[in-house]
Amino acid sequence: MPSQTLMREVYEETTVRIGKCGMIGYQEVLGDKNSPYYQLRYAALVERVDPQQPDPDKDAIHELLFVTPEDVMKYVTYPHYQPMFEAAVRWYREVRQKD
């Protein structure tokens, strides 16, 4: 199930436990030896942040930065990602209204 994979991968790379999540889109990947294929894009609510551990694949600790939805694009320097982050903000607001 994609949401279980998402939860596992996020935790392995960041030691952040996520809960409710929703798919907000996808990206078609072209140009590598296994292409074409699709990467799913999700938004998720953070439930807990555990002490950081090195990523098992890269033996690196990734910097965590929590920002408000309004400030996301100040940190993402690729304008073509803006629609994806706008979808994530819409998802977040819809989820919060239901809670």
C-alpha positions, 0 to 999 in steps of 0.5 A, a space after each residue: 500500500 503506498 501510504 505504508 511505504 510513504 510512512 516507512 520511507 519518511 521515517 527512515 530518511 527523517 525520523 519523522 512519524 507521519 499520520 494522515 496522508 493524501 496523494 496530491 499528484 504524480 511526476 512522470 520520470 523520463 530519461 533514465 534506464 528504467 523510464 518511463 515511470 511515475 513518482 507519486 506525490 503526497 502531503 502528510 500530517 506530522 505526528 511526531 519527530 524522533 531524535 535524528 539518526 543517519 539515513 541507512 542508505 547514505 549514512 547522512 543526517 538530513 536537515 529538517 526544516 518546518 515552515 508555514 505553508 505560506 513560506 514553502 516557496 521561499 525554500 524551494 527554488 524550483 518554480 515548477 514545483 509550486 503547483 504541487 506545493 499549492 495542492 499540498 496546502 489545499 489538502 492540509 487546509 481541507 484536512 484541518 477543516 474536517 478535524 
